[in-house]
Structure formats: C-alpha cells, structure tokens
Amino acid sequence: MEGQEQQLHIQAQRIDRQEELLSNWINQQGKLQKQQMEHYSQLTQAINQVTKRQEHQDKRLQELNQRQLAQTKAFNEFSVLNEGRQLHREEFNINTQAKLNYMSGHMHNLHSTIPTYDEVQKELTEQEKRKVKQQKKTLKKKMEDAGFWKKLIGKSKGSGSSSTQEKHKEDKQEGGHEQSHE
C-alpha cells in the first residue's frame, strides 16, 4: 500500500504541477489577451483620430474648392467685362479715327484756304528735308573751319578709299543742287 500511496502522492504532485502550469499558462494568456485588447483599443483610438482628421481635411478641401470655384467664376466675369470694355474702347477709337479722317479729308471743302492733308504732309516733309540739308551744311562748315574736313579728305585720297571720295562728291553735288533750289 505504501507503493500505492507513493504513486498517489506522485500523481497528486503531477496533477498539482499540471494545475500550476495550467494556471500560469491561463494567467499568461489572460495577460497577453489583456495587452492585445489594450493595443487594439489604442489602434482603434488612433484610427478614429485619423478618420476625424481626414473628415476635417475633406471639409476644409471642399471649402477651398468652393472658394476657388467662386474666384474662378468672378475672374471669368471680370475677364468678360474687361474684354467687352476693351472692345467698346477699340470701337470708339476706330469710329473717332474715321471721323477725324473724314474731317481732315474734307476740311478744304469747308473753306478754300484750308489745305488738304496731303498738301500739308508734303509741305512738312519738305521742311524736314530742308532742315536736314541745312544741318549737314552747318556741320560741314564747322568741320572745315576746324580743319577736320581737309584731314578727312586727305586721308581718303591717300588711302585710295573711293567711298569717302564719292561721299564728298555727293555732298558737293547736293550743295550745288541746294543752291539752285534756294
């Protein structure tokens, strides 16, 4: 019987040990499950926060898009109005120019002493040509008085440059023509 008692005692120790191991394993599983639940809870909170942020950002983006659409619409309206204003201004300028052209073309009909535009333009052109010729004469005279003209002609003769000599001949001819016109 002692052998049976000893066997029972050993079996009881084994059972106690197994119960202890099982209890430890269950405790560890409980702790692990508790940690997983806490981790899951934290993840859920983080996901909720991200979702709220995204919703807030989506709302802000919609507001920004609405503003951009409103600004684009306002800009388009302004552009159309501005283009219309420019077209109106161009039309006004064209009409004004046409009226001025008509008036300048027909002023001589109002009074016989008023010259036509072409006559006035021709006279102004001739005046400008006379001024240029006079300025050329004055410049040439100043250069001759200072002695530059002779040096310039001397260099052109010495170097054999025909273009400078030709210019000098042209200047002399123009001077002769000018004297005959005046």
C-alpha positions as CSV (number, residue, x, y, z in Angstrom):
1,M,0.0,0.0,0.0
2,E,2.8,2.2,0.6
3,G,3.7,1.9,-3.1
4,Q,0.1,2.9,-3.9
5,E,0.3,5.8,-1.6
6,Q,3.5,6.9,-3.0
7,Q,2.1,6.5,-6.5
8,L,-1.0,8.5,-5.5
9,H,1.3,11.1,-3.9
10,I,3.4,11.3,-7.1
11,Q,0.2,11.6,-9.2
12,A,-1.1,14.2,-6.9
13,Q,2.1,16.2,-7.2
14,R,2.0,15.8,-11.0
15,I,-1.6,16.9,-11.0
16,D,-0.7,19.9,-8.8
17,R,2.2,20.7,-11.0
18,Q,0.0,20.4,-14.1
19,E,-2.7,22.6,-12.5
20,E,0.0,25.1,-11.5
21,L,1.4,25.1,-15.1
22,L,-2.1,25.3,-16.5
23,S,-2.9,28.2,-14.1
24,N,0.3,30.0,-15.1
25,W,-0.4,29.4,-18.8
26,I,-4.0,30.7,-18.3
27,N,-2.7,33.8,-16.5
28,Q,-0.1,34.4,-19.2
29,Q,-2.8,34.0,-21.9
30,G,-5.1,36.4,-19.9
31,K,-2.2,39.0,-19.7
32,L,-1.5,38.6,-23.3
33,Q,-5.1,38.9,-24.2
34,K,-5.4,42.0,-22.0
35,Q,-2.3,43.5,-23.7
36,Q,-3.8,42.7,-27.1
37,M,-7.1,44.3,-26.1
38,E,-5.3,47.5,-24.9
39,H,-3.3,47.6,-28.1
40,Y,-6.4,47.1,-30.1
41,S,-8.1,49.9,-28.2
42,Q,-5.1,52.2,-28.8
43,L,-5.2,51.3,-32.5
44,T,-8.9,51.9,-32.6
45,Q,-8.4,55.3,-31.0
46,A,-5.6,56.2,-33.4
47,I,-7.8,55.1,-36.4
48,N,-10.7,57.2,-35.1
49,Q,-8.4,60.3,-34.7
50,V,-7.0,59.8,-38.2
51,T,-10.6,59.4,-39.5
52,K,-11.7,62.6,-37.8
53,R,-8.6,64.5,-39.2
54,Q,-9.4,63.2,-42.7
55,E,-13.0,64.3,-42.3
56,H,-11.9,67.7,-41.1
57,Q,-9.4,68.0,-44.0
58,D,-12.0,66.8,-46.5
59,K,-14.4,69.5,-45.2
60,R,-11.6,72.2,-45.5
61,L,-10.8,71.0,-49.0
62,Q,-14.4,71.3,-50.0
63,E,-14.5,74.8,-48.6
64,L,-11.3,75.7,-50.5
65,N,-12.7,74.2,-53.7
66,Q,-15.9,76.2,-53.3
67,R,-13.8,79.4,-52.8
68,Q,-11.7,78.6,-55.8
69,L,-14.7,78.0,-57.9
70,A,-16.2,81.3,-56.7
71,Q,-13.0,83.1,-57.5
72,T,-12.7,81.5,-60.9
73,K,-16.3,82.5,-61.7
74,A,-15.6,86.1,-60.5
75,F,-12.4,86.2,-62.6
76,N,-14.2,84.9,-65.7
77,E,-16.9,87.5,-65.2
78,F,-14.3,90.2,-64.8
79,S,-12.4,89.0,-67.9
80,V,-15.6,89.1,-70.0
81,L,-16.5,92.6,-68.7
82,N,-12.9,93.8,-69.3
83,E,-12.8,92.3,-72.8
84,G,-16.2,94.0,-73.5
85,R,-14.8,97.3,-72.2
86,Q,-11.7,96.9,-74.4
87,L,-13.8,96.1,-77.5
88,H,-16.0,99.1,-76.8
89,R,-12.9,101.3,-76.4
90,E,-11.4,100.0,-79.7
91,E,-14.7,100.5,-81.5
92,F,-14.8,104.1,-80.1
93,N,-11.2,104.7,-81.2
94,I,-12.0,103.3,-84.7
95,N,-15.1,105.5,-85.0
96,T,-13.2,108.5,-83.8
97,Q,-10.4,107.9,-86.2
98,A,-12.9,107.5,-89.1
99,K,-14.5,110.8,-88.1
100,L,-11.0,112.5,-87.9
101,N,-10.1,111.0,-91.3
102,Y,-13.3,112.3,-92.8
103,M,-12.8,115.7,-91.3
104,S,-9.2,116.0,-92.3
105,G,-10.0,114.8,-95.8
106,H,-12.9,117.3,-96.2
107,M,-11.7,120.4,-94.4
108,H,-10.7,122.1,-97.7
109,N,-14.4,121.8,-98.7
110,L,-15.4,124.0,-95.8
111,H,-13.1,126.8,-96.9
112,S,-10.9,127.0,-99.9
113,T,-7.9,128.4,-98.0
114,I,-7.6,125.2,-95.8
115,P,-5.1,122.9,-97.5
116,T,-5.7,119.1,-97.8
117,Y,-3.9,116.7,-95.6
118,D,-1.7,115.5,-98.5
119,E,-0.6,119.1,-99.2
120,V,0.2,119.7,-95.5
121,Q,2.0,116.4,-95.3
122,K,4.1,117.2,-98.4
123,E,5.0,120.6,-97.0
124,L,6.0,119.2,-93.7
125,T,8.2,116.5,-95.4
126,E,9.9,119.2,-97.5
127,Q,10.5,121.3,-94.4
128,E,12.2,118.4,-92.7
129,K,14.3,117.7,-95.7
130,R,15.4,121.3,-95.8
131,K,16.3,121.2,-92.1
132,V,18.4,118.1,-92.6
133,K,20.3,119.6,-95.5
134,Q,20.9,122.8,-93.6
135,Q,22.2,120.8,-90.6
136,K,24.5,118.9,-93.0
137,K,25.8,122.2,-94.4
138,T,26.4,123.6,-91.0
139,L,28.2,120.5,-89.8
140,K,30.4,120.5,-92.9
141,K,31.2,124.2,-92.4
142,K,32.1,123.6,-88.8
143,M,34.3,120.7,-89.8
144,E,36.0,122.8,-92.5
145,D,36.6,125.7,-90.1
146,A,38.1,123.3,-87.6
147,G,40.3,121.6,-90.2
148,F,38.7,118.2,-89.9
149,W,37.2,118.2,-93.4
150,K,40.6,118.6,-95.1
151,K,42.1,115.9,-93.0
152,L,39.2,113.6,-93.7
153,I,39.5,114.3,-97.5
154,G,43.3,114.0,-97.3
155,K,43.1,110.6,-95.6
156,S,40.6,109.3,-98.2
157,K,42.8,110.4,-101.1
158,G,45.9,108.9,-99.5
159,S,44.3,105.6,-98.7
160,G,42.6,105.3,-102.0
161,S,39.2,104.9,-100.4
162,S,36.7,105.6,-103.2
163,S,33.7,105.5,-100.9
164,T,34.7,108.6,-98.9
165,Q,35.6,110.5,-102.1
166,E,32.3,109.5,-103.6
167,K,30.5,110.8,-100.5
168,H,32.5,114.1,-100.8
169,K,31.4,114.4,-104.4
170,E,27.8,113.7,-103.4
171,D,28.0,116.3,-100.7
172,K,29.3,118.9,-103.3
173,Q,26.6,117.9,-105.7
174,E,23.9,118.2,-103.1
175,G,25.3,121.6,-102.1
176,G,25.1,122.7,-105.8
177,H,21.5,121.4,-106.0
178,E,20.5,123.1,-102.8
179,Q,21.9,126.4,-104.0
180,S,19.9,126.0,-107.3
181,H,16.7,125.2,-105.3
182,E,17.1,128.1,-102.9
